[in-house]
Amino acid sequence: MTLLENYGFQKWVMAFEEINKKHGGPFDRGGADFYYHRPFDPHYWPEGTGHGTRVEQKDMTLAEQTEYFLGWTQQVEQKVWD
């Protein structure tokens, strides 16, 4: 069952709008990893990218892992390396 089938489109849209999209957060890191062709590796930086301690997947909540996944899947462009 997909996320949309499980929660319904309207609930999904409402949940998506509440995602923390701050720089360094799980959603931001998922999108950046996809954009730069990096491997799928859920993580985030609570104090902003590269600052403080990186939080690894094993220490992330299910909600944080889901935010990373959504960031990864919502990013549609990828860097073109010339």
N, C-alpha and C positions, 0 to 999 in steps of 0.2 A: 504494500500500500504506500503510495507516495504521500509527501507532505500535504499536497493539495487535496488528495482524496481523504486523508485522515482528518484534516481540520476545516476543509472547505475554503474556497477562494477568499471570501470576505474576511474570515478570521486570519488567513495567511497574510493578507494585505495589512491588516491592523497590526499584526505581530511584526511584520517587516518594518513598519514605520517606527516601531519602538526600539529597534536594534540600535545599540550604541555604535556609531560610526566614527568615533574619535580616532585621531591619528595614533597608531600603535595598537589599537584594540583588535580583537579577533576578526571582525568584519573587514577592517582595513588591511590587516596582514594577509587574509585569504585572497583578497583582490590583488594585492601587490605581488604575492607569490605567483598567482596565475599570470598576471601581466608580464612579469619578468621571466617566465618559463621556469620557475623554480618548482621543485617537487611539492606535492600536497603534504604539508607538515604543520598541522594545527599548533598554533602558539600565539602569544601576544606579549606586548610590552606595556604594563600598567602605567608607566610614567612617560610613555611616548616611545616611538621606535628607536632602539639603540640606547635607551636610558633606563637605568635601574636594572632589575632582574627579569630576564626573559622567562615567561611562564610556559612550560612545556605541556603537551597534550595530557600527560598523566596527571597533571595538577589542575586541569581545566574542568569546569562543570560541563554538563551536557549542553546547557544553554550557550556557553562560550564556544564549545566545539561546533554547535549548530551555526552560530554567527560566523565562524571561520568558513564553514562549508558554504554558507550563503554568499559570503564575500567572494569566495572562489568561483561559485557558479553564476553570480550576477555580473562578473567582469567579462565583457564580450570582446574587448580588444587585447592584443598582446603586442609587446614591444617588437619592432622590426629592427633587427641588428644589421646595420649596413656594413 
